[in-house]
């Protein structure tokens, strides 16, 4: 019952059977941590706001 939830991407759960839960979690290889895509989007948004501010000052 725990393995399907881990396959779905669940990253936290409660169980009454901690020994079984620990065994299933330890049997799975940890997933690689993805590179966050938020940083480039944040920088693009800040750059866009800076350009708008610059255009308003020039006008």
mmCIF file as Biopython writes it, N, C-alpha, C and O atoms, coordinates in Angstrom:
data_model
#
loop_
_atom_site.group_PDB
_atom_site.id
_atom_site.type_symbol
_atom_site.label_atom_id
_atom_site.label_alt_id
_atom_site.label_comp_id
_atom_site.label_asym_id
_atom_site.label_entity_id
_atom_site.label_seq_id
_atom_site.pdbx_PDB_ins_code
_atom_site.Cartn_x
_atom_site.Cartn_y
_atom_site.Cartn_z
_atom_site.occupancy
_atom_site.B_iso_or_equiv
_atom_site.auth_seq_id
_atom_site.auth_asym_id
_atom_site.pdbx_PDB_model_num
ATOM 1   N N  . UNK A ? 1  ? 0.817  -1.205 0.000   1.0 0.0 1  A 1 
ATOM 2   C CA . UNK A ? 1  ? 0.000  0.000  0.000   1.0 0.0 1  A 1 
ATOM 3   C C  . UNK A ? 1  ? 0.861  1.271  0.000   1.0 0.0 1  A 1 
ATOM 4   O O  . UNK A ? 1  ? 0.417  2.314  -0.480  1.0 0.0 1  A 1 
ATOM 5   N N  . UNK A ? 2  ? 2.061  1.196  0.521   1.0 0.0 2  A 1 
ATOM 6   C CA . UNK A ? 2  ? 2.917  2.377  0.583   1.0 0.0 2  A 1 
ATOM 7   C C  . UNK A ? 2  ? 3.607  2.633  -0.757  1.0 0.0 2  A 1 
ATOM 8   O O  . UNK A ? 2  ? 3.760  3.786  -1.159  1.0 0.0 2  A 1 
ATOM 9   N N  . UNK A ? 3  ? 4.023  1.574  -1.449  1.0 0.0 3  A 1 
ATOM 10  C CA . UNK A ? 3  ? 4.763  1.726  -2.702  1.0 0.0 3  A 1 
ATOM 11  C C  . UNK A ? 3  ? 3.980  2.511  -3.762  1.0 0.0 3  A 1 
ATOM 12  O O  . UNK A ? 3  ? 4.564  3.396  -4.388  1.0 0.0 3  A 1 
ATOM 13  N N  . UNK A ? 4  ? 2.695  2.235  -3.997  1.0 0.0 4  A 1 
ATOM 14  C CA . UNK A ? 4  ? 1.969  3.038  -4.990  1.0 0.0 4  A 1 
ATOM 15  C C  . UNK A ? 4  ? 1.940  4.531  -4.649  1.0 0.0 4  A 1 
ATOM 16  O O  . UNK A ? 4  ? 2.008  5.372  -5.545  1.0 0.0 4  A 1 
ATOM 17  N N  . UNK A ? 5  ? 1.842  4.856  -3.377  1.0 0.0 5  A 1 
ATOM 18  C CA . UNK A ? 5  ? 1.829  6.266  -2.983  1.0 0.0 5  A 1 
ATOM 19  C C  . UNK A ? 5  ? 3.179  6.919  -3.277  1.0 0.0 5  A 1 
ATOM 20  O O  . UNK A ? 5  ? 3.231  8.069  -3.713  1.0 0.0 5  A 1 
ATOM 21  N N  . UNK A ? 6  ? 4.259  6.196  -3.041  1.0 0.0 6  A 1 
ATOM 22  C CA . UNK A ? 6  ? 5.585  6.734  -3.367  1.0 0.0 6  A 1 
ATOM 23  C C  . UNK A ? 6  ? 5.752  6.876  -4.870  1.0 0.0 6  A 1 
ATOM 24  O O  . UNK A ? 6  ? 6.396  7.818  -5.331  1.0 0.0 6  A 1 
ATOM 25  N N  . UNK A ? 7  ? 5.186  5.963  -5.637  1.0 0.0 7  A 1 
ATOM 26  C CA . UNK A ? 7  ? 5.244  6.051  -7.100  1.0 0.0 7  A 1 
ATOM 27  C C  . UNK A ? 7  ? 4.485  7.270  -7.617  1.0 0.0 7  A 1 
ATOM 28  O O  . UNK A ? 7  ? 4.852  7.837  -8.646  1.0 0.0 7  A 1 
ATOM 29  N N  . UNK A ? 8  ? 3.438  7.676  -6.915  1.0 0.0 8  A 1 
ATOM 30  C CA . UNK A ? 8  ? 2.661  8.850  -7.302  1.0 0.0 8  A 1 
ATOM 31  C C  . UNK A ? 8  ? 3.376  10.157 -6.974  1.0 0.0 8  A 1 
ATOM 32  O O  . UNK A ? 8  ? 2.954  11.226 -7.415  1.0 0.0 8  A 1 
ATOM 33  N N  . UNK A ? 9  ? 4.460  10.071 -6.197  1.0 0.0 9  A 1 
ATOM 34  C CA . UNK A ? 9  ? 5.209  11.268 -5.848  1.0 0.0 9  A 1 
ATOM 35  C C  . UNK A ? 9  ? 4.940  11.783 -4.444  1.0 0.0 9  A 1 
ATOM 36  O O  . UNK A ? 9  ? 5.388  12.875 -4.095  1.0 0.0 9  A 1 
ATOM 37  N N  . UNK A ? 10 ? 4.224  11.028 -3.642  1.0 0.0 10 A 1 
ATOM 38  C CA . UNK A ? 10 ? 3.956  11.436 -2.264  1.0 0.0 10 A 1 
ATOM 39  C C  . UNK A ? 10 ? 5.275  11.522 -1.507  1.0 0.0 10 A 1 
ATOM 40  O O  . UNK A ? 10 ? 6.076  10.589 -1.556  1.0 0.0 10 A 1 
ATOM 41  N N  . UNK A ? 11 ? 5.504  12.601 -0.825  1.0 0.0 11 A 1 
ATOM 42  C CA . UNK A ? 11 ? 6.778  12.756 -0.126  1.0 0.0 11 A 1 
ATOM 43  C C  . UNK A ? 11 ? 6.626  12.791 1.393   1.0 0.0 11 A 1 
ATOM 44  O O  . UNK A ? 11 ? 7.582  13.105 2.102   1.0 0.0 11 A 1 
ATOM 45  N N  . UNK A ? 12 ? 5.451  12.475 1.890   1.0 0.0 12 A 1 
ATOM 46  C CA . UNK A ? 12 ? 5.261  12.401 3.333   1.0 0.0 12 A 1 
ATOM 47  C C  . UNK A ? 12 ? 3.978  11.657 3.647   1.0 0.0 12 A 1 
ATOM 48  O O  . UNK A ? 12 ? 2.964  11.840 2.973   1.0 0.0 12 A 1 
ATOM 49  N N  . UNK A ? 13 ? 4.021  10.825 4.664   1.0 0.0 13 A 1 
ATOM 50  C CA . UNK A ? 13 ? 2.825  10.087 5.048   1.0 0.0 13 A 1 
ATOM 51  C C  . UNK A ? 13 ? 2.968  9.619  6.498   1.0 0.0 13 A 1 
ATOM 52  O O  . UNK A ? 13 ? 4.067  9.595  7.051   1.0 0.0 13 A 1 
ATOM 53  N N  . UNK A ? 14 ? 1.844  9.252  7.095   1.0 0.0 14 A 1 
ATOM 54  C CA . UNK A ? 14 ? 1.802  8.702  8.450   1.0 0.0 14 A 1 
ATOM 55  C C  . UNK A ? 14 ? 1.382  7.242  8.350   1.0 0.0 14 A 1 
ATOM 56  O O  . UNK A ? 14 ? 0.550  6.884  7.516   1.0 0.0 14 A 1 
ATOM 57  N N  . UNK A ? 15 ? 1.957  6.404  9.198   1.0 0.0 15 A 1 
ATOM 58  C CA . UNK A ? 15 ? 1.585  4.999  9.214   1.0 0.0 15 A 1 
ATOM 59  C C  . UNK A ? 15 ? 1.678  4.447  10.632  1.0 0.0 15 A 1 
ATOM 60  O O  . UNK A ? 15 ? 2.460  4.920  11.457  1.0 0.0 15 A 1 
ATOM 61  N N  . UNK A ? 16 ? 0.864  3.437  10.886  1.0 0.0 16 A 1 
ATOM 62  C CA . UNK A ? 16 ? 0.953  2.716  12.159  1.0 0.0 16 A 1 
ATOM 63  C C  . UNK A ? 16 ? 2.028  1.640  12.106  1.0 0.0 16 A 1 
ATOM 64  O O  . UNK A ? 16 ? 2.423  1.104  13.142  1.0 0.0 16 A 1 
ATOM 65  N N  . UNK A ? 17 ? 2.499  1.324  10.916  1.0 0.0 17 A 1 
ATOM 66  C CA . UNK A ? 17 ? 3.489  0.265  10.712  1.0 0.0 17 A 1 
ATOM 67  C C  . UNK A ? 17 ? 4.812  0.886  10.284  1.0 0.0 17 A 1 
ATOM 68  O O  . UNK A ? 17 ? 5.193  0.824  9.115   1.0 0.0 17 A 1 
ATOM 69  N N  . UNK A ? 18 ? 5.499  1.480  11.237  1.0 0.0 18 A 1 
ATOM 70  C CA . UNK A ? 18 ? 6.718  2.229  10.907  1.0 0.0 18 A 1 
ATOM 71  C C  . UNK A ? 18 ? 7.827  1.338  10.372  1.0 0.0 18 A 1 
ATOM 72  O O  . UNK A ? 18 ? 8.605  1.778  9.525   1.0 0.0 18 A 1 
ATOM 73  N N  . UNK A ? 19 ? 7.922  0.104  10.839  1.0 0.0 19 A 1 
ATOM 74  C CA . UNK A ? 19 ? 8.968  -0.779 10.329  1.0 0.0 19 A 1 
ATOM 75  C C  . UNK A ? 19 ? 8.738  -1.110 8.858   1.0 0.0 19 A 1 
ATOM 76  O O  . UNK A ? 19 ? 9.689  -1.145 8.078   1.0 0.0 19 A 1 
ATOM 77  N N  . UNK A ? 20 ? 7.495  -1.352 8.475   1.0 0.0 20 A 1 
ATOM 78  C CA . UNK A ? 20 ? 7.172  -1.605 7.071   1.0 0.0 20 A 1 
ATOM 79  C C  . UNK A ? 20 ? 7.393  -0.349 6.231   1.0 0.0 20 A 1 
ATOM 80  O O  . UNK A ? 20 ? 7.960  -0.422 5.140   1.0 0.0 20 A 1 
ATOM 81  N N  . UNK A ? 21 ? 6.955  0.785  6.727   1.0 0.0 21 A 1 
ATOM 82  C CA . UNK A ? 21 ? 7.138  2.039  5.997   1.0 0.0 21 A 1 
ATOM 83  C C  . UNK A ? 21 ? 8.601  2.366  5.781   1.0 0.0 21 A 1 
ATOM 84  O O  . UNK A ? 21 ? 8.991  2.777  4.689   1.0 0.0 21 A 1 
ATOM 85  N N  . UNK A ? 22 ? 9.410  2.189  6.803   1.0 0.0 22 A 1 
ATOM 86  C CA . UNK A ? 22 ? 10.850 2.457  6.687   1.0 0.0 22 A 1 
ATOM 87  C C  . UNK A ? 22 ? 11.511 1.520  5.688   1.0 0.0 22 A 1 
ATOM 88  O O  . UNK A ? 22 ? 12.388 1.936  4.930   1.0 0.0 22 A 1 
ATOM 89  N N  . UNK A ? 23 ? 11.090 0.241  5.682   1.0 0.0 23 A 1 
ATOM 90  C CA . UNK A ? 23 ? 11.646 -0.742 4.749   1.0 0.0 23 A 1 
ATOM 91  C C  . UNK A ? 23 ? 11.328 -0.361 3.307   1.0 0.0 23 A 1 
ATOM 92  O O  . UNK A ? 23 ? 12.198 -0.441 2.439   1.0 0.0 23 A 1 
ATOM 93  N N  . UNK A ? 24 ? 10.096 0.050  3.047   1.0 0.0 24 A 1 
ATOM 94  C CA . UNK A ? 24 ? 9.688  0.417  1.683   1.0 0.0 24 A 1 
ATOM 95  C C  . UNK A ? 24 ? 10.406 1.685  1.238   1.0 0.0 24 A 1 
ATOM 96  O O  . UNK A ? 24 ? 10.878 1.764  0.104   1.0 0.0 24 A 1 
ATOM 97  N N  . UNK A ? 25 ? 10.493 2.664  2.108   1.0 0.0 25 A 1 
ATOM 98  C CA . UNK A ? 25 ? 11.157 3.925  1.757   1.0 0.0 25 A 1 
ATOM 99  C C  . UNK A ? 25 ? 12.645 3.698  1.511   1.0 0.0 25 A 1 
ATOM 100 O O  . UNK A ? 25 ? 13.211 4.265  0.576   1.0 0.0 25 A 1 
ATOM 101 N N  . UNK A ? 26 ? 13.283 2.875  2.339   1.0 0.0 26 A 1 
ATOM 102 C CA . UNK A ? 26 ? 14.708 2.609  2.164   1.0 0.0 26 A 1 
ATOM 103 C C  . UNK A ? 26 ? 14.994 1.811  0.894   1.0 0.0 26 A 1 
ATOM 104 O O  . UNK A ? 26 ? 16.079 1.929  0.325   1.0 0.0 26 A 1 
ATOM 105 N N  . UNK A ? 27 ? 14.031 0.999  0.441   1.0 0.0 27 A 1 
ATOM 106 C CA . UNK A ? 27 ? 14.224 0.195  -0.762  1.0 0.0 27 A 1 
ATOM 107 C C  . UNK A ? 27 ? 14.187 1.041  -2.030  1.0 0.0 27 A 1 
ATOM 108 O O  . UNK A ? 27 ? 14.693 0.617  -3.069  1.0 0.0 27 A 1 
ATOM 109 N N  . UNK A ? 28 ? 13.598 2.227  -1.959  1.0 0.0 28 A 1 
ATOM 110 C CA . UNK A ? 28 ? 13.514 3.112  -3.135  1.0 0.0 28 A 1 
ATOM 111 C C  . UNK A ? 28 ? 14.755 3.976  -3.221  1.0 0.0 28 A 1 
ATOM 112 O O  . UNK A ? 28 ? 15.242 4.494  -2.216  1.0 0.0 28 A 1 
ATOM 113 N N  . UNK A ? 29 ? 15.261 4.123  -4.441  1.0 0.0 29 A 1 
ATOM 114 C CA . UNK A ? 29 ? 16.393 5.030  -4.661  1.0 0.0 29 A 1 
ATOM 115 C C  . UNK A ? 29 ? 15.875 6.464  -4.587  1.0 0.0 29 A 1 
ATOM 116 O O  . UNK A ? 29 ? 14.793 6.750  -5.099  1.0 0.0 29 A 1 
ATOM 117 N N  . UNK A ? 30 ? 16.613 7.358  -3.968  1.0 0.0 30 A 1 
ATOM 118 C CA . UNK A ? 30 ? 16.140 8.748  -3.900  1.0 0.0 30 A 1 
ATOM 119 C C  . UNK A ? 30 ? 16.108 9.376  -5.295  1.0 0.0 30 A 1 
ATOM 120 O O  . UNK A ? 30 ? 16.988 9.136  -6.121  1.0 0.0 30 A 1 
ATOM 121 N N  . UNK A ? 31 ? 15.102 10.165 -5.530  1.0 0.0 31 A 1 
ATOM 122 C CA . UNK A ? 31 ? 14.966 10.848 -6.810  1.0 0.0 31 A 1 
ATOM 123 C C  . UNK A ? 31 ? 15.957 12.006 -6.870  1.0 0.0 31 A 1 
ATOM 124 O O  . UNK A ? 31 ? 16.201 12.663 -5.858  1.0 0.0 31 A 1 
ATOM 125 N N  . UNK A ? 32 ? 16.528 12.262 -8.043  1.0 0.0 32 A 1 
ATOM 126 C CA . UNK A ? 32 ? 17.433 13.405 -8.144  1.0 0.0 32 A 1 
ATOM 127 C C  . UNK A ? 32 ? 16.675 14.715 -7.941  1.0 0.0 32 A 1 
ATOM 128 O O  . UNK A ? 32 ? 15.513 14.841 -8.326  1.0 0.0 32 A 1 
ATOM 129 N N  . UNK A ? 33 ? 17.334 15.660 -7.346  1.0 0.0 33 A 1 
ATOM 130 C CA . UNK A ? 33 ? 16.715 16.957 -7.085  1.0 0.0 33 A 1 
ATOM 131 C C  . UNK A ? 33 ? 16.760 17.770 -8.378  1.0 0.0 33 A 1 
ATOM 132 O O  . UNK A ? 33 ? 17.843 18.008 -8.913  1.0 0.0 33 A 1 
ATOM 133 N N  . UNK A ? 34 ? 15.605 18.201 -8.891  1.0 0.0 34 A 1 
ATOM 134 C CA . UNK A ? 34 ? 15.607 18.951 -10.139 1.0 0.0 34 A 1 
ATOM 135 C C  . UNK A ? 34 ? 16.121 20.380 -9.955  1.0 0.0 34 A 1 
ATOM 136 O O  . UNK A ? 34 ? 16.015 20.959 -8.875  1.0 0.0 34 A 1 
ATOM 137 N N  . UNK A ? 35 ? 16.664 20.918 -11.006 1.0 0.0 35 A 1 
ATOM 138 C CA . UNK A ? 35 ? 17.117 22.300 -10.990 1.0 0.0 35 A 1 
ATOM 139 C C  . UNK A ? 35 ? 15.888 23.203 -10.926 1.0 0.0 35 A 1 
ATOM 140 O O  . UNK A ? 35 ? 14.990 23.067 -11.757 1.0 0.0 35 A 1 
ATOM 141 N N  . UNK A ? 36 ? 15.827 24.107 -9.976  1.0 0.0 36 A 1 
ATOM 142 C CA . UNK A ? 36 ? 14.631 24.954 -9.890  1.0 0.0 36 A 1 
ATOM 143 C C  . UNK A ? 36 ? 14.526 25.895 -11.077 1.0 0.0 36 A 1 
ATOM 144 O O  . UNK A ? 36 ? 15.496 26.547 -11.465 1.0 0.0 36 A 1 
ATOM 145 N N  . UNK A ? 37 ? 13.338 25.952 -11.640 1.0 0.0 37 A 1 
ATOM 146 C CA . UNK A ? 37 ? 13.101 26.814 -12.788 1.0 0.0 37 A 1 
ATOM 147 C C  . UNK A ? 37 ? 12.631 28.189 -12.351 1.0 0.0 37 A 1 
ATOM 148 O O  . UNK A ? 37 ? 12.461 29.077 -13.187 1.0 0.0 37 A 1 
ATOM 149 N N  . UNK A ? 38 ? 12.420 28.380 -11.063 1.0 0.0 38 A 1 
ATOM 150 C CA . UNK A ? 38 ? 11.890 29.649 -10.581 1.0 0.0 38 A 1 
ATOM 151 C C  . UNK A ? 38 ? 12.916 30.773 -10.678 1.0 0.0 38 A 1 
ATOM 152 O O  . UNK A ? 38 ? 12.537 31.922 -10.905 1.0 0.0 38 A 1 
ATOM 153 N N  . UNK A ? 39 ? 14.189 30.478 -10.513 1.0 0.0 39 A 1 
ATOM 154 C CA . UNK A ? 39 ? 15.208 31.532 -10.511 1.0 0.0 39 A 1 
ATOM 155 C C  . UNK A ? 39 ? 15.276 32.277 -11.853 1.0 0.0 39 A 1 
ATOM 156 O O  . UNK A ? 39 ? 15.245 33.508 -11.847 1.0 0.0 39 A 1 
ATOM 157 N N  . UNK A ? 40 ? 15.367 31.594 -12.996 1.0 0.0 40 A 1 
ATOM 158 C CA . UNK A ? 40 ? 15.389 32.338 -14.259 1.0 0.0 40 A 1 
ATOM 159 C C  . UNK A ? 40 ? 14.102 33.124 -14.503 1.0 0.0 40 A 1 
ATOM 160 O O  . UNK A ? 40 ? 14.140 34.235 -15.031 1.0 0.0 40 A 1 
ATOM 161 N N  . UNK A ? 41 ? 12.970 32.547 -14.121 1.0 0.0 41 A 1 
ATOM 162 C CA . UNK A ? 41 ? 11.702 33.266 -14.295 1.0 0.0 41 A 1 
ATOM 163 C C  . UNK A ? 41 ? 11.652 34.512 -13.420 1.0 0.0 41 A 1 
ATOM 164 O O  . UNK A ? 41 ? 11.173 35.559 -13.855 1.0 0.0 41 A 1 
ATOM 165 N N  . UNK A ? 42 ? 12.143 34.403 -12.196 1.0 0.0 42 A 1 
ATOM 166 C CA . UNK A ? 42 ? 12.174 35.543 -11.295 1.0 0.0 42 A 1 
ATOM 167 C C  . UNK A ? 42 ? 13.069 36.644 -11.855 1.0 0.0 42 A 1 
ATOM 168 O O  . UNK A ? 42 ? 12.703 37.819 -11.847 1.0 0.0 42 A 1 
ATOM 169 N N  . UNK A ? 43 ? 14.241 36.254 -12.340 1.0 0.0 43 A 1 
ATOM 170 C CA . UNK A ? 43 ? 15.152 37.252 -12.906 1.0 0.0 43 A 1 
ATOM 171 C C  . UNK A ? 43 ? 14.561 37.913 -14.147 1.0 0.0 43 A 1 
ATOM 172 O O  . UNK A ? 43 ? 14.719 39.119 -14.339 1.0 0.0 43 A 1 
ATOM 173 N N  . UNK A ? 44 ? 13.891 37.146 -14.981 1.0 0.0 44 A 1 
ATOM 174 C CA . UNK A ? 44 ? 13.254 37.722 -16.169 1.0 0.0 44 A 1 
ATOM 175 C C  . UNK A ? 44 ? 12.153 38.707 -15.767 1.0 0.0 44 A 1 
ATOM 176 O O  . UNK A ? 44 ? 12.010 39.767 -16.378 1.0 0.0 44 A 1 
ATOM 177 N N  . UNK A ? 45 ? 11.382 38.358 -14.747 1.0 0.0 45 A 1 
ATOM 178 C CA . UNK A ? 45 ? 10.323 39.256 -14.286 1.0 0.0 45 A 1 
ATOM 179 C C  . UNK A ? 45 ? 10.873 40.548 -13.700 1.0 0.0 45 A 1 
ATOM 180 O O  . UNK A ? 45 ? 10.340 41.627 -13.960 1.0 0.0 45 A 1 
ATOM 181 N N  . UNK A ? 46 ? 11.930 40.443 -12.912 1.0 0.0 46 A 1 
ATOM 182 C CA . UNK A ? 46 ? 12.544 41.637 -12.326 1.0 0.0 46 A 1 
ATOM 183 C C  . UNK A ? 46 ? 13.152 42.505 -13.428 1.0 0.0 46 A 1 
ATOM 184 O O  . UNK A ? 46 ? 13.057 43.731 -13.381 1.0 0.0 46 A 1 
ATOM 185 N N  . UNK A ? 47 ? 13.783 41.856 -14.430 1.0 0.0 47 A 1 
ATOM 186 C CA . UNK A ? 47 ? 14.341 42.616 -15.557 1.0 0.0 47 A 1 
ATOM 187 C C  . UNK A ? 47 ? 13.260 43.339 -16.336 1.0 0.0 47 A 1 
ATOM 188 O O  . UNK A ? 47 ? 13.447 44.479 -16.763 1.0 0.0 47 A 1 
ATOM 189 N N  . UNK A ? 48 ? 12.125 42.672 -16.520 1.0 0.0 48 A 1 
ATOM 190 C CA . UNK A ? 48 ? 11.008 43.307 -17.220 1.0 0.0 48 A 1 
ATOM 191 C C  . UNK A ? 48 ? 10.468 44.505 -16.463 1.0 0.0 48 A 1 
ATOM 192 O O  . UNK A ? 48 ? 10.153 45.533 -17.062 1.0 0.0 48 A 1 
ATOM 193 N N  . UNK A ? 49 ? 10.360 44.379 -15.156 1.0 0.0 49 A 1 
ATOM 194 C CA . UNK A ? 49 ? 9.890  45.513 -14.354 1.0 0.0 49 A 1 
ATOM 195 C C  . UNK A ? 49 ? 10.883 46.671 -14.384 1.0 0.0 49 A 1 
ATOM 196 O O  . UNK A ? 49 ? 10.486 47.835 -14.400 1.0 0.0 49 A 1 
ATOM 197 N N  . UNK A ? 50 ? 12.168 46.350 -14.391 1.0 0.0 50 A 1 
ATOM 198 C CA . UNK A ? 50 ? 13.186 47.401 -14.469 1.0 0.0 50 A 1 
ATOM 199 C C  . UNK A ? 50 ? 13.095 48.144 -15.799 1.0 0.0 50 A 1 
ATOM 200 O O  . UNK A ? 50 ? 13.249 49.365 -15.843 1.0 0.0 50 A 1 
ATOM 201 N N  . UNK A ? 51 ? 12.845 47.409 -16.882 1.0 0.0 51 A 1 
ATOM 202 C CA . UNK A ? 51 ? 12.699 48.058 -18.195 1.0 0.0 51 A 1 
ATOM 203 C C  . UNK A ? 51 ? 11.469 48.964 -18.229 1.0 0.0 51 A 1 
ATOM 204 O O  . UNK A ? 51 ? 11.524 50.067 -18.772 1.0 0.0 51 A 1 
ATOM 205 N N  . UNK A ? 52 ? 10.363 48.503 -17.651 1.0 0.0 52 A 1 
ATOM 206 C CA . UNK A ? 52 ? 9.163  49.339 -17.609 1.0 0.0 52 A 1 
ATOM 207 C C  . UNK A ? 52 ? 9.409  50.621 -16.818 1.0 0.0 52 A 1 
ATOM 208 O O  . UNK A ? 52 ? 8.974  51.698 -17.226 1.0 0.0 52 A 1 
ATOM 209 N N  . UNK A ? 53 ? 10.087 50.509 -15.716 1.0 0.0 53 A 1 
ATOM 210 C CA . UNK A ? 53 ? 10.376 51.685 -14.891 1.0 0.0 53 A 1 
ATOM 211 C C  . UNK A ? 53 ? 11.273 52.666 -15.647 1.0 0.0 53 A 1 
ATOM 212 O O  . UNK A ? 53 ? 11.085 53.881 -15.580 1.0 0.0 53 A 1 
ATOM 213 N N  . UNK A ? 54 ? 12.235 52.120 -16.355 1.0 0.0 54 A 1 
ATOM 214 C CA . UNK A ? 54 ? 13.163 52.964 -17.131 1.0 0.0 54 A 1 
ATOM 215 C C  . UNK A ? 54 ? 12.417 53.707 -18.246 1.0 0.0 54 A 1 
ATOM 216 O O  . UNK A ? 54 ? 12.683 54.880 -18.507 1.0 0.0 54 A 1 
ATOM 217 N N  . UNK A ? 55 ? 11.476 53.002 -18.902 1.0 0.0 55 A 1 
ATOM 218 C CA . UNK A ? 55 ? 10.709 53.621 -19.984 1.0 0.0 55 A 1 
ATOM 219 C C  . UNK A ? 55 ? 9.806  54.739 -19.455 1.0 0.0 55 A 1 
ATOM 220 O O  . UNK A ? 55 ? 9.631  55.767 -20.109 1.0 0.0 55 A 1 
ATOM 221 N N  . UNK A ? 56 ? 9.243  54.528 -18.277 1.0 0.0 56 A 1 
ATOM 222 C CA . UNK A ? 56 ? 8.356  55.553 -17.708 1.0 0.0 56 A 1 
ATOM 223 C C  . UNK A ? 56 ? 9.132  56.790 -17.288 1.0 0.0 56 A 1 
ATOM 224 O O  . UNK A ? 56 ? 8.630  57.907 -17.405 1.0 0.0 56 A 1 
ATOM 225 N N  . UNK A ? 57 ? 10.368 56.598 -16.793 1.0 0.0 57 A 1 
ATOM 226 C CA . UNK A ? 57 ? 11.186 57.749 -16.416 1.0 0.0 57 A 1 
ATOM 227 C C  . UNK A ? 57 ? 11.593 58.552 -17.644 1.0 0.0 57 A 1 
ATOM 228 O O  . UNK A ? 57 ? 11.670 59.779 -17.589 1.0 0.0 57 A 1 
ATOM 229 N N  . UNK A ? 58 ? 11.857 57.854 -18.766 1.0 0.0 58 A 1 
ATOM 230 C CA . UNK A ? 58 ? 12.292 58.534 -19.988 1.0 0.0 58 A 1 
ATOM 231 C C  . UNK A ? 58 ? 11.150 59.294 -20.628 1.0 0.0 58 A 1 
ATOM 232 O O  . UNK A ? 58 ? 11.385 60.283 -21.322 1.0 0.0 58 A 1 
ATOM 233 N N  . UNK A ? 59 ? 9.942  58.868 -20.417 1.0 0.0 59 A 1 
ATOM 234 C CA . UNK A ? 59 ? 8.788  59.500 -21.079 1.0 0.0 59 A 1 
ATOM 235 C C  . UNK A ? 59 ? 8.350  60.756 -20.397 1.0 0.0 59 A 1 
ATOM 236 O O  . UNK A ? 59 ? 7.396  61.397 -20.837 1.0 0.0 59 A 1 
#
